[in-house]
Amino acid sequence: MTATTVVKQQAGPRAAGPARGRRGRRRARLIALLFVFPALLLLGALVVYPVLFSVGRSLFDASGTRFVGAGNYTEMFRDPATLKAIRNTAIWVVVAPALLTGLGLILAVLVEKVRWATAFKLLLFMPMAVSFLAAGIIFRLAYDADPNRGVLNAAVVSVHDAFRSTSAYPTARGRAGLLTEDRDGSWRTTARAGESVTLPMVGVLPGDLPKNAAPAYPAAAKQAAPGELRGVVYLDFTPGGGGRPGKVDPKESGLPGMTVQAVRDGKAVASATTAADGSFRLPGLAAGSYTVRLPESNFAQPYQGVSWLGPALVTPAIIGAYLWIWTGFAMVLIGAGLAALPRDALEAARMDGANEWQIFRRITVPLLAPVLTVVFVTLVINVMKVFDLVYIIAPGPVQEDATVLATQMWLVSFGGGDNQGLGSALGVLLLLLVVPAMVFNVRRFRRSQR
């Protein structure tokens, strides 16, 4: 056997080892690719293709046949509705994540000191199980302007009425030809001191009269003494018919609780409130003529609460519904980070004499900064895509005042605008705004894993 043969026999097994290793690695990559392929296929079909298609579609006109280049993007920033959507989206991004992160932090810290912490967390987290569609319907009803339907306005009206009474006669008006209406909604007539006066009113249903209302006929028969004005405010309507307009008939009822004023030279010199039979008495008057007035406060419409879904408050109202849903999410995530904090640092601070506020501000919050950042950025990504709540809660007349980029994209493309070129441009804009936050979140996750 020659030396060359011996060398070849020794080198053969060594060369075969790396070759087998390369074949094994290629085989492992192929198997991994086979397992990943279904996910890549779905990702391409559901994410990559729609994104590329939207980018291409945004370069064509509404019909999709004429290439317009950046025309849709230029038009997008000239459209007042789109500019309003961008403004509302900015309000959402600034307000909602900050409030949610703050509320979640405060609740997570407080829950640690509650005996029934698990039940409390479950209660706050339950809205996450409610779909945005159902939550939108719930809050659309809760924000209803009618206090008989909207629970928020029912509460507001109850509190208001507890401190300030409302008029019992919002529909009442004076009998035409006998009383004169002023511009402010008050009614008046004239009389001299020492006379009796009748003030006939109409427009009130007999069933709406106060329970203590009494017949006005006996009071109308009383005569005024010198130096006073006496009279009666009554409902000039006889149940069953047969009454005489402008005359107090036996079956006609007085209107209790009415404010009556005697006015002279533009100033109210005497005031009284009508009794159960509608009678009133204004004493201590000098001789002469007076204007007997029923002020506009007698006919004020009942307080109807707050217009939650009006143009001014619709966006804060929808953000409030969003907070109701997501506060539990923020609290649970921050609570998990809080449970992982080193307790020795907190105990050392207490031993050094720090109070709970100092511990919270200088130790808890700095240590929780990575968790708070992740929660905040996650919520920023989420609010940029909000659609359901805005579309369902905002009524049609104020839809434009509440619109955000997601709803504007739908409205332009399918909700009547029928311009999918401009809608695709809005979708691309929304993607460009979301991508930086997503990249930031991914980097934070990778950094925390290291």
Residue, then its C-alpha position, 0 to 999 in steps of 0.5 A: m500500500t502506497a503512502t498516497t492510498v493511506v492519505k486518501q483513506q484517512a481523508g475520506p471519512r473527514a470529508a464525508g462529515p461536513a457534507r453530511g452536516r450540510r445535507g442535514r442543515r438543508r433538510a432541516r431548512l426544507i422541513a421548517l419551510l414546509f411548516v412555515f409555508p401555510a402561514l406565509l401563504l396566509l400572510g401573503a394573501l391577507v396582508v401583503y397582497p392587499v397592501l400592494f393592491s391598495v398602494g397600486r389602486s391609490l395611483f388610479d382614479a375613482s373608476g380605476t382606469r386612469f392613472v393619476g399618480a399622486g393626485n389622490y394623495t394631493e386631493m386627500f390633504r385638500d378635502p376638509a372631511t379628510l383633514k377633520a378625520i386626521r385631526n380627530t385621529a390625532i386627538w384619539v392618539v394623544v388622549a386615549p392611550a395617555l388616559l388608559t395608561g394612566l388609569g391602568l397604572i393607578l388602578a393596578v397600584l390600588v388593586e394591590k391594596v384591595r382585599w378582593a383584588t381578583a374579583f375587582k380585576l375580573l370586573l374591570f376586565m369584563p368589557m374586553a369580552v364585549s365586541f365593539l359592535a355591542a359596546g357601540i350599541i350600549f353606549r349609543l343608548a346610554y348617550d341618548a338625548d332623551p332622559n327617558r332612554g339615555v341613562l347618562n342624561a337621566a342621571v344629569v337631569s335628576v341631579h339638575d332637578a334636585f337643585r333647581s326646579t323646572s316649570a310645570y307649564p312648558t306648553a302653556r300660552g296666554r289666551a289670544g286677544l286677552l294677554t300679550e306675549d313679549r319677545d322673551g316669552s313672558w305674557r302680560t296685561t295691564a290693571r290698576a291698583g285696587e282691581s281684580v284681574t284674570l289671566p286666562m291660559v291655554g295649551v295645558l292638558p287637563g291631565d298635566l295639571p298639578k295634583n293640588a290644582a283646585p277650581a278657580y271660580p271661587a277665587a275669581a269672585k274675590q275683590a281687591a282691596p285698595g293698594e293691591l292687585r288681586g287675581v287668578v291664573y287659570l286654565d281657560f278650558t272647560p272639560g266637556g265643553g260649554g265654557r266661555p273664552g276669557k271667563v272663569d267658569p265653575k269647572e275651570s281649574g287654577l294653575p298653582g305655582m305660577t309666578v306673577q309680577a307687578v311691573r312699573d317703569g320696567k321694574a318688578v315692584a311686587s311678586a307673588t306665587t299662585a295658590a292651588d286655585g290659581s289666585f294671587r295677591l300683590p299688596g303694597l302698591a301705590a295708586g296707578s296703572y301696572t303691568v301684570r306679567l307672567p315671567e318667561s320662567n313659568f314656561a321654560q322647557p324642562y331641562q333635557g340634559v347634555s347633548w353627548l352626541g352633539p358636534a362638540l362632545v361626540t368625540p370625547a363621548i366615543i373616547g369614553a366608551y373606548l376607555w370603558i372597554w380597554t381600561g381593564f386591559a391596561m390595568v392587567l398588563i401593568g399589574a403583571g409588571l407591577a407584580a414582577l418589581p423587586r420588593d426589596a427596593l420598595e421595602a428599602a425605600r420605606m425603611d429610609g422613610a419615603n412615603e407612598w407617593q414618593i415610592f410611587r413617583r420615584i421607584t414604581v413608575p421608573l421601574l415600570a417604564p418599559v411596561l408602560t411604554v409597551v402598553f402605551v404604544t400598543l394602545v396607540i396602534n389600536v386607536m389608529k385603527v378604531f372604526d366600530l365605535v365611531y361608526i356605530i355611536a356617532p349619529g348620521p348628522v354628526q358622523e363627519d364631526a366624529t370621523v377618523l381615518a378608518t371611518q373616512m376611508w370606508l365612507v369614501s370607498f363604500g359609504g357613498g363616496d364610491n372613490q376607491g382610489l382616494g379610499s386606498a390613498l387613505g388606507v396607505l396613509l393609515l398604514l404609514l402612520v401605524v408602521p412606525a409604532m409597530v416597529f417601535n413595539v417589535r424592537r422593544f420586545r426584542r430588547s426585553q428578550r435580550 
